[in-house]
């Protein structure tokens, strides 16, 4: 690790970045990039690919969790590059159990892995909600749940 931040400090930093108006995936990735010493270009390219899965019928995973999966993948690729060889089979063999572990732990902790279930609403359907629900969404109180999810992912990856 290339940072002097503790895992709790890293989680707090992600929450601060998020509350300044960044999305939870970007906030999580920015901190994971720092604490895991991940190369910026590879990290963001991988994230674009992962994020686009949503446009092709994949579940709407929590973006912090998706950022964690991106960081795992980038970490594996980065280590393989440093050895001078990248085997797709080896990457897949290492990625699958690590991704499964974080997704399973996340689901155990929060009960679900998708944003609408975690937040009890879908931001993409804002106009379809009652005025009361829209007021709740507008209050931003729900963002604390996102901060909890980001902290969980960061703490989980920080320890691995």
N, C-alpha and C positions, 0 to 999 in steps of 0.2 A: 504494500500500500504506500502511496506517495503523499499522504496527507497526515497532518498531526491531529485531525479531528477524531474525536471518539465517535462511536456509532450514534449515540444520542445527539451529539452536536451536528453530525451529518444529517440526521433526520430533521432536526430543528431548522437547519439551513435550507433543506428542501421545502419545508413548510413556509419559510420566509420568502423564498423565491416564488412559490405558488401564490401567496397572498399579495404579491406585487403585481399579479395579473398574468402570470404564465400558466400554461396548462400543467396538469399534474404529471404527465409523461415527460415533458421537457424539464420540469423542476427535478424530478427523480433522476433523469438521465444526467443532468448537469452535475449533480452531486456524486452519482455513481462513477461518472467519468473521472472526477477528481479523486475519489477514495480508492478506486480500483486501477487508476492510471491507464485508462482506456484511450486509444487513439481516436481523436475527434472525428475524422473523416469516416473511418470504418463504423464507428458507433452510430452516427447519424444516418449513414446509408442503410445500415441494417435496420434501423428503426423505421425508416420510410417503407422498406419492404414489409416489415411486420405490420405496421399500421395500415398498409393498403390491403391486408388480408380482410379487414373489416368491410371493404368495398366489394368483396367477392363472396359474401354470404357467411363468413366466419362469425362466431359470437362477438358481441361487443364487450370484450374483456375490459376490466378495470385498466385504465391507461398506466397507472403506476405499476401494475403487475406486468403489463406488456413491456414497459420500460425495463423492468427487471429481467424479463426473458431476453430482451435485446442486449442488455449488459452481459448476461451469461454467454450468449452466442458470440459477442464481440470479444469477450475475455478468452474464450476457447480459440477463436481464430487468431487473436493476437499472440497467444502462447505458441500456437502451431507455426506461425510466421517466424517467431524468434528461433525456432528449431530448424527453420529452413524448408520444412515440408508441410503441406496441407493435404490431408487425406479426408475426403468427404465422409467416408465411412467412420473414421476416427472422430471427426467432429460430431457426427450424428450419435455415435456411441457415448460420447461424453455429455452432449447437450441433453439428450432425452431424460436421463435420470435426474440431472440438476434442475431442468425445467419442471419435470413432474413433481419433484420435491417441493419447489417453491409454490407451484399451483396448488398442490395438496395441502400444504401448510396454510396457505392463504384461505382456501376454502374452509378448512377446519376452524380457523380463527374468525372469519367473517360470515361464513354460511353460504357465500356465493362468490363468483369470480367476475360477474358482469356489472357494469356501472348502474344500469337501471334497477337491478335487484338490490344492490348495495345502498343506493340513495333513495329508493322508493319513488323514483320518477325518472323520466328520460328527457334530458335537455333538448333533444331534437323534436320533442312533442310539446314544447312549452305552450303553444297556442291552443292546444287541445285540453288543457287543464282548467279547473275552476279558478276563479279569482283568488280564492284562499290559497290554493296550491301555488299559483303564480307569485303571490306575496311571499310565501315561504321560500320559494326558489330565489326570489329577489333579495331576500334577507341575507343570503349567503351562509346561514347557520350550518347548512349541510356540508360546507367546505371543510369543516372539522373532521368529518368522516373521511374525506379525501386525504387529509393530512395524516390520519391514523393509518390509512392504507399505504401511503408513501413511506411513513416511518417503518411500518412492518417490513416492506420490501427492502428498504435500505438496511435495516438491522439484520435481516435474514442473509443478505448478500455480503454484508460487512464481515460477518462471522465465518463465511465460507471461503 
